[in-house]
């Protein structure tokens, strides 16, 4: 790039480049304006010094550490001059404002420090950070990382984001401070304004903590092995030294020559003692660092689950007892190792609000649940549900499938899931089915908006085609006493859209629309019919094929019952 600038300075009217100095542009203008008067002969051109007089030079545009003069301020009837203040600006601006800067050798370490040090010592965070940068870069001298860390820390204590980031880089590289990846990560978090409980930071911190714990554990183990060997060698040397000394003493007492025994010198023993002491100190330092590593929640433990309240009231319409209504809503969006999703939490929050306000459900929300969090919530429902209750389980999040022994299984993926094929924390459909099967509630509807959600049930969906979408009193009387274990999935055994529903998934948007528009008693088949049509149309607009399904959940004790949504306006206690 330097050579091109030189060429432009030599031929200031060359086209075809944007990298043209102000000086070159002004020279071009001068040449064009005076071409007729000058002609083409060099002998008639003014001198170079005369032509560039008063023009902007490259030096005018360079950034310098400028110390501006103090301001004249008035206080009552008296005036005073404030302290000079440092600023980074161009040499031309500094000169115009009456500032002071080093005209030559502007990279001089001491002169740059002098500009900023007074303000830094007075507590100005920007100046403290600048002093730290000067020490770190050295500016022509040897970098002083330890001093840089001290000044960065002063500014970081004032939450100055640039200093937080700069200090983090020193800790990450171990320059001037002990290398500490976790501390560096936490400083970056503060610089970026991330809360300490953000999923992004927690997942990154957990990985760093696990890696650091493993590294330090290995280091302590290696030090223990080395100490064991050195102590053994030291003991052998001491024994040989003592044996040689005893033999020499016996020979002296018997007035005979000392035996020719190869014995270590006391210097060798002292050297080995020092090595053992040094290794013990290193081992203790590693152990202290290991003890200081924060212990994060182990994968699968999950956040505490707020127990479902059993204070719901039974619902009845025209003498028909529909029982109490409960909903467990799970929205998994922010994953520690898998790709994050866009809409599950929004979907879950809207579904919970609608069920609570329009249909009178008692709702338990789980946002970004781990495997244990999800399974614990399912298990704890056994303490709440009674024989005539209704339970809706809504899941939005990642799903997957896995072949094992020629049999395909589906899974809900909690936020602590590892990437396939590591299925340690995946929640298999068999577990969900087993929990649903043992629940006392008479009617359970699972609504699953995830990839491969249809694998939760192997029962064919065609058995529902003859069921009415408009329910009669006789239909309700027949179905209400029967046990129901039903599944509405968002796309069968195939991938589904995560968005496309104006802030919600295509499926969630359709599900919400049907429930919001409903004013009567709505059966599961009627809900499904409305959702299915909307999803197919919306997905087709996005050039995607998505086909929801309605099934009974095989193995969970379905008895041809149904699930009914009863708006609060239609029921009475």
C-alpha positions in Angstrom: 0.0 0.0 0.0 2.9 2.3 0.7 4.2 2.1 -2.8 0.9 3.0 -4.3 0.7 6.2 -2.1 4.2 7.2 -3.4 3.0 6.7 -7.0 0.0 8.9 -6.4 2.1 11.6 -4.8 4.3 11.6 -7.9 1.4 11.6 -10.3 -1.4 13.4 -8.4 -4.0 13.2 -11.2 -4.1 9.5 -11.6 -7.7 8.0 -11.7 -9.0 4.7 -10.6 -8.2 4.7 -6.9 -10.0 5.9 -3.8 -6.8 6.1 -1.7 -6.0 9.7 -2.6 -4.6 12.1 0.0 -6.1 15.6 0.5 -2.8 17.0 -0.6 -3.0 15.0 -4.0 -6.6 16.2 -4.6 -5.6 19.8 -4.0 -2.6 19.4 -6.3 -4.9 18.0 -9.0 -7.2 20.9 -8.7 -4.3 23.3 -9.0 -3.0 21.6 -12.1 -6.4 21.6 -13.8 -7.1 25.2 -12.9 -3.8 26.6 -14.2 -3.1 24.3 -17.1 -3.7 27.0 -19.7 -1.4 29.4 -17.9 1.4 26.9 -17.2 1.3 24.9 -20.3 3.1 21.6 -20.3 6.7 22.7 -19.6 8.2 22.2 -16.2 10.1 25.4 -16.6 6.9 27.4 -16.3 5.6 25.6 -13.2 6.0 27.3 -9.8 8.3 25.7 -7.2 7.0 22.7 -5.2 7.3 24.6 -2.0 5.2 27.5 -3.3 2.5 25.1 -4.8 2.0 23.3 -1.5 2.1 26.3 0.8 -0.8 26.3 3.3 -2.0 22.9 2.1 -3.0 20.0 4.4 -0.2 17.5 4.9 -0.3 13.9 5.9 1.3 14.9 9.3 -1.8 17.1 9.9 -4.0 14.1 9.8 -2.1 11.8 12.1 -3.5 11.0 15.5 -1.4 12.2 18.5 -1.7 12.3 22.3 -2.7 15.9 22.7 -2.7 17.8 26.0 -5.2 20.6 25.7 -4.8 23.8 27.7 -7.0 24.4 30.7 -10.3 26.3 30.4 -10.9 29.7 31.8 -13.9 29.3 34.1 -15.8 31.8 36.2 -17.0 31.2 39.8 -18.8 34.2 41.2 -16.7 37.2 40.6 -13.4 35.2 40.3 -12.0 33.3 37.4 -9.6 30.4 37.4 -7.9 28.1 34.9 -8.9 24.4 35.0 -6.4 21.5 34.7 -5.1 20.6 31.3 -6.9 17.6 29.8 -5.6 14.8 27.5 -7.3 13.9 24.2 -6.5 11.8 21.2 -7.0 13.9 18.0 -5.2 15.0 14.9 -2.1 17.1 15.0 -4.0 19.9 13.1 -6.9 19.9 15.5 -4.5 19.8 18.5 -2.6 22.8 17.0 -5.8 24.8 16.3 -7.0 24.2 19.9 -3.7 25.3 21.4 -2.8 21.9 22.6 0.6 20.4 23.2 1.9 17.2 21.6 5.3 15.7 20.7 6.0 16.9 17.2 8.7 14.3 16.6 9.1 10.7 17.7 5.4 10.6 18.8 5.8 6.9 19.6 8.1 7.8 22.5 6.9 5.8 25.5 7.6 8.5 28.2 6.0 11.4 26.3 2.8 9.4 25.6 2.6 8.4 29.3 3.1 12.0 30.4 0.1 13.1 28.4 -2.3 10.7 30.1 -0.8 9.9 33.5 -2.1 12.9 35.4 -5.7 12.2 34.4 -5.2 8.5 35.1 -3.9 9.1 38.6 -6.9 11.4 39.2 -9.2 8.5 38.5 -10.3 9.0 34.9 -11.2 5.6 33.5 -10.5 6.4 29.9 -7.1 7.8 30.8 -6.3 4.7 33.0 -7.2 2.4 30.0 -5.0 4.5 27.7 -2.1 4.2 30.2 -2.6 0.5 30.2 -2.5 0.3 26.4 0.7 2.4 26.4 2.3 0.0 28.8 1.0 -3.1 26.9 2.2 -1.8 23.5 5.5 -0.4 24.8 5.4 2.2 22.0 9.0 1.6 21.0 10.0 0.1 24.3 9.6 -3.3 25.8 6.0 -4.0 26.7 5.2 -4.0 30.5 2.3 -6.3 30.8 2.2 -6.3 34.6 1.9 -2.5 34.6 -0.7 -2.7 31.9 -2.8 -5.1 34.0 -2.7 -2.8 37.0 -4.0 0.2 35.0 -6.6 -1.9 33.1 -7.8 -3.2 36.5 -8.3 0.4 37.8 -10.5 1.3 34.8 -12.2 -2.1 34.9 -13.2 -1.4 38.5 -15.2 1.5 37.1 -16.9 -0.8 34.6 -15.1 0.7 31.6 -15.9 -1.8 28.9 -12.7 -1.3 26.8 -10.5 -1.9 29.9 -12.6 -5.0 30.8 -11.9 -6.4 27.4 -8.2 -5.5 27.4 -7.7 -7.0 30.8 -9.5 -10.2 29.6 -7.0 -10.6 26.8 -4.1 -10.4 29.3 -5.7 -13.1 31.4 -6.5 -15.3 28.4 -2.9 -15.1 27.2 -1.2 -15.1 30.6 0.6 -11.8 30.0 1.5 -9.9 33.2 -0.9 -12.0 35.1 -1.5 -15.7 35.8 -3.3 -17.3 32.8 -6.9 -17.8 33.8 -9.4 -18.6 31.0 -12.4 -18.4 33.3 -11.5 -14.9 34.6 -10.9 -13.8 31.0 -14.3 -15.2 30.0 -16.0 -13.4 32.9 -14.3 -10.1 31.9 -15.4 -10.5 28.3 -18.9 -11.1 29.6 -18.9 -7.8 31.6 -17.4 -6.0 28.6 -20.2 -7.2 26.4 -22.9 -6.5 29.0 -24.0 -10.1 29.3 -25.8 -11.0 32.6 -24.0 -13.6 34.7 -27.0 -16.0 34.3 -27.2 -15.7 30.5 -27.3 -19.1 28.8 -24.5 -18.1 26.4 -22.2 -17.3 29.2 -23.2 -20.2 31.4 -22.6 -22.7 28.7 -19.2 -21.2 27.7 -18.2 -21.0 31.4 -19.2 -24.6 32.0 -17.0 -25.8 29.2 -14.1 -23.7 30.4 -14.6 -24.9 34.0 -14.7 -28.5 32.9 -11.6 -28.1 30.8 -9.7 -26.3 33.5 -10.8 -28.7 36.2 -9.6 -31.6 34.0 -6.3 -29.9 33.3 -5.6 -29.0 36.9 -6.7 -32.5 38.1 -4.2 -34.0 35.7 -1.5 -31.6 36.8 -2.0 -32.5 40.5 -1.9 -36.2 39.7 1.3 -35.8 37.7 2.9 -33.8 40.5 1.9 -36.5 43.0 3.6 -39.1 40.9 6.7 -37.0 40.5 6.8 -36.3 44.2 6.5 -40.0 45.0 9.5 -40.8 42.8 11.6 -37.9 44.1 10.9 -38.7 47.7 11.9 -42.3 47.1 15.1 -41.1 45.5 15.7 -38.7 48.3 15.2 -41.4 50.9 17.6 -43.7 49.1 20.3 -41.0 48.9 19.8 -40.2 52.6 20.1 -43.8 53.5 23.3 -44.2 51.5 24.7 -41.0 52.9 23.9 -42.2 56.5 25.4 -45.7 55.7 28.6 -44.2 54.4 28.9 -41.9 57.4 28.4 -44.8 59.8 31.0 -46.9 58.0 33.5 -44.1 58.1 32.8 -43.6 61.8 33.3 -47.3 62.5 36.5 -47.4 60.5 37.9 -44.4 62.4 37.0 -46.0 65.7 38.8 -49.2 64.7 41.8 -47.2 63.4 41.6 -48.7 60.0 41.1 -47.1 56.6 37.5 -46.2 55.6 35.9 -48.7 53.2 35.7 -47.7 49.6 32.0 -47.0 49.5 30.4 -44.9 46.7 28.3 -42.4 48.6 26.3 -39.4 47.5 27.5 -36.0 48.5 25.5 -33.8 50.9 25.2 -31.3 48.0 23.3 -33.9 45.9 20.9 -34.6 48.8 20.4 -30.8 49.3 19.7 -30.4 45.6 17.1 -33.2 45.6 15.5 -31.7 48.8 15.1 -28.4 47.0 13.5 -30.1 44.0 11.0 -31.9 46.2 10.2 -28.6 48.0 9.7 -26.8 44.6 7.5 -29.6 43.3 5.4 -29.6 46.5 4.9 -25.8 46.1 3.8 -26.3 42.5 1.5 -29.1 43.5 -0.1 -26.9 46.2 -0.5 -24.0 43.8 -2.3 -26.3 41.3 -4.5 -27.7 44.1 -5.4 -24.2 45.2 -6.4 -23.3 41.7 -8.4 -26.5 41.4 -10.2 -25.7 44.6 -11.0 -22.2 43.4 -12.7 -23.4 40.2 -16.4 -22.7 40.7 -18.5 -25.9 40.6 -21.2 -25.5 38.0 -24.4 -27.5 38.0 -23.7 -30.9 36.6 -25.5 -31.6 33.3 -28.9 -33.1 33.9 -29.4 -31.6 37.4 -31.6 -28.8 36.1 -33.0 -25.8 37.8 -35.4 -26.2 40.7 -38.9 -26.9 39.5 -41.8 -24.9 41.0 -44.3 -27.5 41.9 -47.7 -27.5 40.1 -50.4 -26.0 42.3 -53.4 -28.3 43.0 -55.7 -25.4 43.8 -57.6 -25.8 40.5 -61.4 -25.9 40.6 -63.5 -28.6 38.8 -65.4 -27.4 35.7 -68.9 -28.3 34.7 -71.3 -27.5 31.8 -74.9 -28.5 31.7 -74.4 -30.9 34.5 -71.4 -32.6 32.9 -68.3 -32.7 35.1 -65.2 -32.0 33.0 -62.9 -32.0 36.0 -59.9 -29.8 36.7 -57.5 -28.6 34.0 -53.7 -28.5 34.2 -51.0 -27.7 31.7 -47.3 -28.4 31.7 -45.7 -26.1 29.1 -42.0 -26.7 28.0 -40.2 -24.3 25.8 -36.5 -25.2 25.0 -34.8 -22.6 22.9 -31.3 -21.9 24.2 -29.1 -25.0 24.0 -25.6 -25.4 25.4 -24.2 -27.5 22.5 -27.0 -27.7 19.9 -28.1 -24.9 17.6 -30.4 -22.4 19.4 -34.0 -22.1 18.1 -35.9 -19.0 17.4 -39.5 -19.4 18.8 -40.0 -22.1 21.5 -40.0 -19.7 24.4 -42.3 -17.2 22.7 -44.6 -20.1 21.7 -44.7 -21.5 25.2 -45.4 -18.2 26.8 -48.3 -17.4 24.5 -49.8 -20.9 24.9 -49.5 -20.7 28.7 -51.2 -17.3 28.7 -54.1 -18.4 26.5 -54.7 -21.6 28.4 -54.7 -19.8 31.7 -56.8 -16.8 30.8 -59.3 -18.2 28.3 -59.6 -21.8 29.4 -58.9 -21.7 33.1 -55.9 -24.1 33.1 -53.5 -24.1 36.1 -50.2 -23.8 34.3 -46.6 -24.8 35.0 -43.9 -23.3 32.8 -40.5 -24.7 32.1 -38.2 -22.6 30.0 -35.0 -24.1 28.8 -35.3 -27.3 30.8 -32.7 -30.0 31.3 -33.5 -33.7 31.2 -34.0 -33.9 34.9 -36.0 -30.8 35.1 -38.5 -32.1 32.5 -38.7 -35.6 33.9 -39.0 -34.4 37.4 -41.9 -32.1 36.4 -43.7 -35.1 34.8 -43.1 -37.2 37.8 -44.3 -34.6 40.3 -47.6 -34.4 38.6 -48.6 -37.7 40.2 -48.9 -35.8 43.5 -51.4 -33.3 42.0 -53.6 -35.1 39.4 -56.8 -36.9 40.4 -58.9 -39.4 38.4 -61.2 -36.9 36.7 -58.5 -34.3 35.8 -57.2 -33.1 32.5 -53.6 -32.6 31.6 -52.2 -30.9 28.5 -48.4 -31.2 27.9 -47.1 -28.8 25.4 -43.5 -29.2 24.2 -41.6 -26.9 21.9 -37.9 -27.6 21.2 -35.5 -29.8 19.4 -36.4 -33.4 18.7 -34.5 -36.2 17.0 -34.7 -39.9 16.2 -32.2 -42.8 16.5 -32.2 -46.3 15.1 -31.4 -49.1 17.5 -31.8 -52.8 16.7 -33.9 -52.0 13.6 -36.2 -49.9 15.7 -36.5 -46.2 15.4 -37.0 -44.2 18.6 -37.9 -40.5 19.0 -36.5 -38.1 21.6 -37.2 -34.7 23.1 -33.9 -32.8 23.5 -33.4 -30.9 26.7 -31.1 -27.8 26.7 -28.1 -29.8 28.1 -28.3 -32.3 25.2 -25.0 -33.3 23.6 -24.7 -33.7 19.8 -25.7 -37.0 18.2 -24.9 -39.7 18.7 -24.3 -39.0 22.4 -27.8 -39.5 23.8 -26.9 -39.4 27.5 -29.3 -36.5 28.3 -31.9 -37.0 25.6 -35.4 -37.8 26.9 -36.7 -40.8 25.1 -40.4 -41.1 24.0 -40.6 -44.3 26.0 -40.0 -42.4 29.2 -42.6 -39.8 28.3 -45.1 -42.5 27.5 -44.4 -44.3 30.7 -44.9 -41.2 32.8 -48.2 -40.4 31.0 -49.3 -44.0 31.5 -49.1 -44.0 35.3 -50.8 -40.6 35.8 -54.2 -40.6 37.5 -55.6 -38.0 35.2 -58.4 -39.4 32.9 -57.6 -37.2 29.9 -54.1 -36.3 28.7 -53.3 -34.5 25.5 -49.7 -34.1 24.4 -49.0 -31.3 21.9 -45.5 -31.7 20.5 -43.9 -29.0 18.2 -40.6 -30.6 17.4 -38.9 -32.6 14.7 -39.9 -36.2 14.6 -42.6 -35.6 17.3 -44.8 -38.2 15.6 -42.5 -41.0 16.9 -44.1 -40.5 20.4 -46.9 -42.7 19.1 -46.9 -45.6 16.7 -50.7 -45.8 16.5 -52.0 -44.9 13.0 -53.8 -41.6 12.8 -56.5 -42.7 10.4 -58.7 -44.0 13.2 -59.7 -40.5 14.0 -60.9 -39.6 10.5 -64.5 -40.5 11.2 -64.6 -38.5 14.5 -66.9 -35.4 14.4 -65.4 -32.0 14.6 -68.6 -30.6 16.0 -69.4 -32.3 19.3 -72.9 -33.1 20.5 -74.1 -33.7 24.0 -74.3 -37.4 23.3 -70.7 -37.5 22.0 -69.4 -35.7 25.1 -71.4 -38.1 27.4 -69.9 -41.1 25.7 -66.3 -39.8 25.6 -66.0 -38.0 28.9 -65.8 -41.1 31.2 -63.3 -42.8 28.9 -59.6 -42.7 29.4 -57.8 -40.5 26.8 -54.1 -40.5 25.9 -53.8 -38.4 22.7 -51.0 -36.8 20.7 -51.1 -33.9 18.3 -47.7 -33.5 16.7 -46.5 -30.7 14.5 -45.2 -32.7 11.5 -45.2 -36.5 12.0 -41.8 -38.2 11.7 -40.2 -35.3 9.7 -38.4 -32.0 10.4 -40.7 -29.0 11.0 -40.4 -25.2 10.7 -39.1 -23.3 13.7 -40.5 -20.0 12.5 -42.9 -18.6 9.8 -45.8 -17.7 12.2 -45.1 -14.0 12.8 -42.9 -14.5 15.9 -44.0 -18.1 16.5 -43.6 -21.4 14.7 -46.0 -22.2 11.9 -47.6 -24.9 14.1 -47.8 -22.8 17.3 -49.4 -19.9 15.3 -52.1 -22.3 14.0 -52.6 -23.9 17.4 -53.1 -20.5 19.1 -55.4 -19.2 16.3 -57.8 -22.1 16.6 -58.0 -21.9 20.4 -58.3 -18.1 20.3 -61.2 -18.2 17.9 -63.1 -21.0 19.6 -66.1 -20.1 21.8 -67.6 -23.5 22.4 -66.6 -26.9 23.8 -63.7 -28.0 21.5 -62.7 -31.6 21.1 -59.1 -32.8 20.2 -60.2 -33.9 16.7 -61.8 -30.5 16.1 -58.7 -28.7 17.3 -56.5 -30.9 15.1 -58.7 -30.3 12.0 -58.3 -26.5 12.4 -54.6 -26.7 13.1 -53.8 -29.1 10.3 -55.3 -27.0 7.5 -53.6 -23.8 8.7 -50.2 -25.5 9.0 -50.3 -27.0 5.5 -51.2 -23.7 3.9 -48.7 -21.6 5.9 -45.9 -24.2 5.2 -46.7 -24.3 1.5 -46.3 -20.5 1.3 -42.7 -21.1 2.5 -42.3 -23.9 0.0 -42.1 -26.5 2.7 -44.2 -29.6 3.4 -45.4 -30.0 7.0 -48.2 -32.4 7.9 -49.4 -32.5 11.6 -50.9 -35.8 12.9 -53.4 -36.8 15.6 -52.8 -40.1 17.2 -53.5 -42.1 20.4 -50.4 -42.8 22.5 -49.7 -46.5 22.3 -48.9 -48.1 25.6 -50.2 -45.2 27.8 -53.6 -46.7 28.4 -55.8 -45.0 25.8 -59.5 -46.0 26.0 -61.1 -44.2 23.1 -61.7 -41.1 25.2 -61.3 -37.5 24.1 -59.8 -34.2 25.4 -62.1 -31.2 25.6 -61.3 -27.5 25.8 -64.0 -25.6 27.7 -63.8 -21.8 27.7 -64.3 -20.1 31.0 -67.4 -18.3 29.6 -69.1 -21.7 29.0 -68.4 -23.3 32.3 -69.3 -22.9 36.0 -67.8 -24.3 39.1 
